[in-house]
């Protein structure tokens, strides 16, 4: 539970922390001029030995660089000037290990099972903590540090104030962990089914046909999902189609679930999925995930998730000091307590 709390607090600000660790690659001077994706890709390809572009990750902010996925790594490019800022090679990052710890304790399916059960254990721990707190209802911290009393008061105060957000995080995390079992039940209760993806059959390309550019593919995709911003463009060399993923900033729940697949020659839509078309059951599951990450409330929600997750460590630390203070030597400097913590 401590590992889940610490890693969860870090993951709440994973994009910001990643940029903080790589400022020379991440930040650019904002400018109104933005060059095309083709120009960005050509600049990255020339810099790194003519490697083909696997996908584009266009910038979502004028002050942040765009990224170009190449077979050997991720190139960062200033989308205003075309300057290649550098490359990060493929492989697990420090933040990637944090995510692996949070999801499966870097232990595959066995670690994932422990994480799922830890969510249930957290709910029982919170319920038992509320039961123990209720007779004394202590929310203030008193006593002299170095004795058992202030740790006991800290444990009670932090526990009651973080009870609700931690219960929400534990409950939503448990649903995510057991989604394979809970999902069918949610679809049944909401009388809905998983989202249906509309698919079309594109015509065969004419002999000598020229493929459309990634910028043209993005323009076509945006006509089907107005107001959305592209955040990933998969090139047709890797899958046979242009696959454009778009973010609707007005939707806090599954706003990044818009995907348009296009025939690379005709530009005809091959498949289309919109976040606005989510079924009731799929929207419940998406909302559960958005609540767990805090994204449902934007930055304030992520701050709450970070603080609440940090409180798990504080509770574990204060509980450890209470336990260590149970020895006679520790108790000699503070009034004795009964089993309910009352002097």
C-alpha positions as CSV (number, residue, x, y, z in Angstrom):
1,X,0.0,0.0,0.0
2,X,2.9,2.3,0.7
3,X,4.4,1.6,-2.7
4,X,1.0,2.3,-4.3
5,X,0.8,5.6,-2.4
6,X,4.3,6.8,-3.2
7,X,4.2,5.8,-6.9
8,X,0.6,7.2,-7.3
9,X,1.7,10.6,-6.0
10,X,4.5,10.7,-8.6
11,X,2.3,9.5,-11.4
12,X,-0.2,12.3,-10.7
13,X,2.4,14.7,-12.3
14,X,4.2,12.3,-14.6
15,X,4.2,14.5,-17.7
16,X,5.4,17.6,-15.7
17,X,8.1,15.5,-14.0
18,X,9.3,14.0,-17.3
19,X,9.7,17.5,-18.8
20,X,11.5,18.7,-15.6
21,X,14.0,15.9,-16.0
22,X,14.5,16.7,-19.7
23,X,14.1,20.5,-20.0
24,X,16.5,20.9,-22.9
25,X,14.4,18.6,-25.0
26,X,10.9,19.6,-23.8
27,X,10.7,23.4,-23.8
28,X,10.8,25.8,-26.7
29,X,10.1,29.5,-27.1
30,X,6.4,30.0,-28.1
31,X,5.7,31.3,-31.6
32,X,2.7,31.7,-33.8
33,X,4.5,30.1,-36.7
34,X,4.2,26.3,-36.8
35,X,5.8,24.2,-39.6
36,X,4.1,21.2,-41.1
37,X,4.4,17.7,-39.7
38,X,6.2,16.6,-42.9
39,X,8.9,19.3,-42.4
40,X,9.2,18.2,-38.7
41,X,9.6,14.6,-39.8
42,X,12.1,15.4,-42.5
43,X,14.3,17.4,-40.1
44,X,14.4,14.5,-37.6
45,X,15.0,11.9,-40.3
46,X,17.9,13.9,-41.8
47,X,19.5,14.4,-38.4
48,X,19.4,10.7,-37.6
49,X,20.7,8.9,-40.7
50,X,17.5,9.0,-42.8
51,X,15.5,6.8,-40.4
52,X,11.8,6.6,-41.4
53,X,9.1,8.2,-39.3
54,X,7.1,5.8,-37.2
55,X,4.7,8.3,-35.7
56,X,4.3,12.0,-34.8
57,X,3.4,13.3,-31.4
58,X,2.4,16.9,-32.2
59,X,2.8,19.5,-29.4
60,X,-0.3,20.4,-27.5
61,X,1.2,23.7,-26.3
62,X,3.2,26.4,-28.1
63,X,5.9,26.2,-25.4
64,X,6.4,22.5,-25.7
65,X,8.3,20.7,-28.4
66,X,6.9,18.1,-30.8
67,X,8.1,14.6,-30.9
68,X,8.9,12.3,-33.8
69,X,9.1,8.5,-33.2
70,X,11.9,6.8,-35.1
71,X,12.9,3.2,-35.0
72,X,15.9,4.0,-32.8
73,X,14.2,6.5,-30.4
74,X,12.2,9.6,-29.9
75,X,13.4,12.8,-31.6
76,X,12.4,16.2,-30.1
77,X,11.8,19.0,-32.6
78,X,11.0,22.7,-32.3
79,X,7.8,22.9,-34.3
80,X,8.3,26.7,-34.8
81,X,11.8,26.5,-36.3
82,X,12.5,22.9,-37.3
83,X,15.5,22.7,-35.0
84,X,16.1,19.1,-33.8
85,X,16.7,19.4,-30.0
86,X,17.9,15.9,-29.5
87,X,16.8,12.2,-29.0
88,X,15.9,9.9,-26.3
89,X,16.6,6.2,-27.0
90,X,13.9,3.6,-26.5
91,X,13.8,1.7,-23.3
92,X,12.4,1.9,-19.8
93,X,12.7,5.3,-18.1
94,X,12.8,6.1,-14.4
95,X,9.1,7.2,-14.6
96,X,8.3,4.1,-16.5
97,X,9.6,2.0,-13.6
98,X,7.4,4.0,-11.3
99,X,4.4,3.2,-13.4
100,X,5.4,-0.5,-13.6
101,X,5.7,-0.5,-9.8
102,X,2.2,1.1,-9.4
103,X,0.5,-1.2,-11.9
104,X,2.2,-4.6,-11.3
105,X,5.1,-4.1,-8.8
106,X,7.5,-4.9,-11.7
107,X,6.3,-8.5,-11.2
108,X,4.1,-9.3,-14.2
109,X,0.8,-11.0,-13.5
110,X,1.8,-12.0,-10.0
111,X,2.6,-8.4,-9.1
112,X,-0.6,-7.2,-10.6
113,X,-2.6,-9.6,-8.5
114,X,-0.9,-8.3,-5.4
115,X,-1.8,-4.7,-6.4
116,X,-5.4,-5.7,-7.0
117,X,-5.6,-7.3,-3.5
118,X,-3.8,-4.3,-2.0
119,X,-6.7,-2.1,-3.1
120,X,-9.1,-4.3,-1.2
121,X,-6.8,-4.3,1.8
122,X,-6.7,-0.5,1.7
123,X,-10.5,-0.3,1.9
124,X,-10.5,-2.6,5.0
125,X,-7.7,-0.6,6.5
126,X,-9.6,2.6,6.1
127,X,-12.8,1.1,7.5
128,X,-11.1,-0.2,10.5
129,X,-9.2,3.1,11.0
130,X,-12.6,5.0,11.1
131,X,-13.9,2.5,13.6
132,X,-10.9,3.0,15.9
133,X,-11.0,6.8,15.5
134,X,-14.7,7.2,16.1
135,X,-14.7,6.9,20.0
136,X,-12.0,9.5,20.4
137,X,-12.6,11.8,17.4
138,X,-9.2,13.3,17.7
139,X,-8.1,15.9,15.0
140,X,-5.5,17.9,16.8
141,X,-1.8,17.2,17.5
142,X,-0.6,17.6,21.1
143,X,2.2,16.4,23.2
144,X,6.0,16.7,23.0
145,X,7.8,15.3,19.9
146,X,10.0,12.4,20.8
147,X,7.1,10.8,22.7
148,X,4.3,8.5,21.4
149,X,1.5,11.0,21.8
150,X,2.1,13.4,18.8
151,X,2.6,10.4,16.5
152,X,-0.7,9.0,17.7
153,X,-2.4,12.3,17.2
154,X,-0.8,12.8,13.7
155,X,-2.0,9.3,12.7
156,X,-5.5,10.1,13.7
157,X,-5.7,13.6,12.2
158,X,-4.2,12.7,8.9
159,X,-6.2,9.5,8.8
160,X,-9.6,11.2,9.2
161,X,-8.8,14.1,6.8
162,X,-7.5,11.8,4.1
163,X,-10.2,9.1,4.6
164,X,-12.6,10.2,1.8
165,X,-10.0,10.8,-1.0
166,X,-8.1,7.6,-0.1
167,X,-11.3,5.6,-0.1
168,X,-12.2,6.9,-3.5
169,X,-8.7,6.1,-4.8
170,X,-8.8,2.6,-3.3
171,X,-12.3,1.9,-4.7
172,X,-11.6,3.2,-8.2
173,X,-8.2,1.5,-8.3
174,X,-9.8,-1.8,-7.3
175,X,-12.4,-1.5,-10.1
176,X,-9.5,-0.9,-12.5
177,X,-7.7,-3.9,-11.2
178,X,-10.7,-6.1,-11.5
179,X,-12.1,-4.5,-14.7
180,X,-12.2,-7.8,-16.5
181,X,-14.7,-9.1,-13.9
182,X,-16.4,-5.8,-13.1
183,X,-16.8,-4.6,-16.7
184,X,-19.4,-7.1,-17.9
185,X,-21.4,-6.4,-14.7
186,X,-21.4,-2.6,-15.4
187,X,-22.4,-3.2,-19.0
188,X,-25.2,-5.4,-17.8
189,X,-26.4,-2.9,-15.2
190,X,-26.3,0.0,-17.7
191,X,-27.9,-2.1,-20.5
192,X,-25.1,-1.2,-22.9
193,X,-22.1,-2.8,-24.6
194,X,-18.5,-1.8,-25.4
195,X,-18.1,0.9,-27.9
196,X,-18.7,-0.1,-31.5
197,X,-16.1,1.1,-33.9
198,X,-17.4,2.1,-37.3
199,X,-15.4,0.4,-40.1
200,X,-15.3,1.0,-43.8
201,X,-13.6,-0.7,-46.7
202,X,-11.4,1.6,-48.7
203,X,-11.0,1.2,-52.5
204,X,-7.9,-0.3,-54.0
205,X,-5.3,2.4,-54.8
206,X,-5.0,3.3,-58.5
207,X,-1.7,2.4,-60.1
208,X,0.9,5.1,-59.5
209,X,-1.3,6.7,-56.8
210,X,0.5,9.2,-54.5
211,X,0.0,8.9,-50.7
212,X,-1.5,11.8,-48.9
213,X,0.8,13.7,-46.4
214,X,0.4,13.4,-42.6
215,X,-0.8,17.0,-42.5
216,X,-3.6,16.1,-45.0
217,X,-4.5,13.0,-42.9
218,X,-4.8,15.2,-39.8
219,X,-7.0,17.8,-41.7
220,X,-9.3,15.0,-42.8
221,X,-9.5,13.5,-39.3
222,X,-10.3,16.8,-37.7
223,X,-13.3,17.3,-40.1
224,X,-14.8,14.2,-38.5
225,X,-14.1,15.3,-34.9
226,X,-14.4,19.1,-34.9
227,X,-12.6,21.0,-32.2
228,X,-10.3,18.1,-31.4
229,X,-6.5,18.4,-31.3
230,X,-4.3,15.7,-32.8
231,X,-1.8,14.2,-30.3
232,X,-0.5,11.2,-32.3
233,X,-0.3,10.4,-36.0
234,X,0.7,6.8,-36.9
235,X,2.4,6.5,-40.3
236,X,0.9,4.0,-42.8
237,X,4.2,2.1,-43.2
238,X,3.5,0.7,-39.7
239,X,0.1,-0.8,-40.1
240,X,-1.0,0.1,-43.6
241,X,-3.1,3.1,-42.5
242,X,-2.8,6.6,-41.2
243,X,-4.1,6.4,-37.6
244,X,-4.8,9.8,-36.1
245,X,-5.6,10.1,-32.4
246,X,-7.2,13.3,-31.2
247,X,-7.9,15.0,-27.9
248,X,-11.1,16.9,-27.2
249,X,-10.1,19.4,-24.4
250,X,-13.7,20.0,-23.5
251,X,-14.2,16.4,-22.4
252,X,-12.6,15.4,-19.1
253,X,-13.8,11.8,-19.4
254,X,-12.2,9.9,-22.3
255,X,-11.5,13.1,-24.2
256,X,-8.4,11.3,-25.7
257,X,-10.5,8.4,-27.0
258,X,-11.0,9.8,-30.6
259,X,-9.3,7.8,-33.3
260,X,-9.6,8.1,-37.0
261,X,-8.0,5.5,-39.4
262,X,-7.5,6.7,-43.0
263,X,-6.6,5.1,-46.3
264,X,-3.2,6.5,-47.1
265,X,-4.0,7.1,-50.8
266,X,-7.6,8.1,-51.0
267,X,-7.9,9.7,-47.6
268,X,-11.1,7.7,-47.0
269,X,-12.0,6.9,-43.4
270,X,-11.5,3.2,-42.7
271,X,-12.5,3.3,-39.0
272,X,-13.8,5.9,-36.7
273,X,-14.3,6.0,-32.9
274,X,-15.5,9.1,-31.0
275,X,-15.4,9.6,-27.2
276,X,-18.8,11.2,-27.5
277,X,-20.2,7.9,-28.8
278,X,-19.1,5.9,-25.7
279,X,-21.8,3.6,-24.4
280,X,-23.1,4.1,-20.9
281,X,-21.0,1.3,-19.5
282,X,-17.9,2.4,-21.3
283,X,-18.4,5.9,-20.0
284,X,-18.8,4.6,-16.4
285,X,-15.5,2.7,-16.7
286,X,-13.8,5.8,-18.3
287,X,-15.1,8.0,-15.6
288,X,-13.8,5.6,-12.9
289,X,-10.3,5.9,-14.4
290,X,-10.6,9.7,-14.7
291,X,-11.5,9.9,-11.0
292,X,-8.6,7.6,-10.0
293,X,-6.1,9.8,-11.9
294,X,-7.7,13.1,-10.9
295,X,-8.0,14.2,-14.5
296,X,-11.8,14.5,-14.1
297,X,-11.2,17.8,-12.2
298,X,-8.1,18.9,-14.1
299,X,-5.1,20.2,-12.2
300,X,-7.0,20.6,-8.9
301,X,-8.0,16.9,-9.1
302,X,-4.4,15.8,-9.8
303,X,-3.2,17.8,-6.8
304,X,-5.7,16.1,-4.5
305,X,-4.7,12.7,-5.8
306,X,-1.0,13.5,-5.2
307,X,-1.6,14.8,-1.7
308,X,-3.9,11.9,-0.7
309,X,-1.4,9.3,-2.1
310,X,1.3,10.9,-0.1
311,X,-0.8,10.6,3.1
312,X,-0.5,6.8,2.8
313,X,3.3,7.1,3.5
314,X,2.6,9.5,6.3
315,X,0.1,7.1,7.9
316,X,2.5,4.2,7.6
317,X,5.4,6.2,9.1
318,X,3.3,7.5,12.0
319,X,1.9,4.0,12.6
320,X,5.4,2.7,12.7
321,X,6.5,5.2,15.3
322,X,3.4,4.4,17.4
323,X,4.3,0.7,17.2
324,X,7.9,1.4,18.1
325,X,6.8,3.6,21.0
326,X,4.9,0.8,22.5
327,X,8.0,-0.3,24.4
328,X,8.3,0.6,28.0
329,X,11.3,2.9,27.4
330,X,9.3,5.0,24.9
331,X,6.2,5.2,27.1
332,X,8.1,6.3,30.2
333,X,8.2,9.9,28.9
334,X,4.4,10.2,28.1
335,X,1.2,9.3,30.0
336,X,0.1,5.7,29.4
337,X,-2.7,5.0,27.0
338,X,-5.4,2.4,27.0
339,X,-6.2,0.3,23.9
340,X,-8.3,3.2,22.5
341,X,-5.4,5.7,22.8
342,X,-6.9,7.6,25.7
343,X,-4.6,8.7,28.6
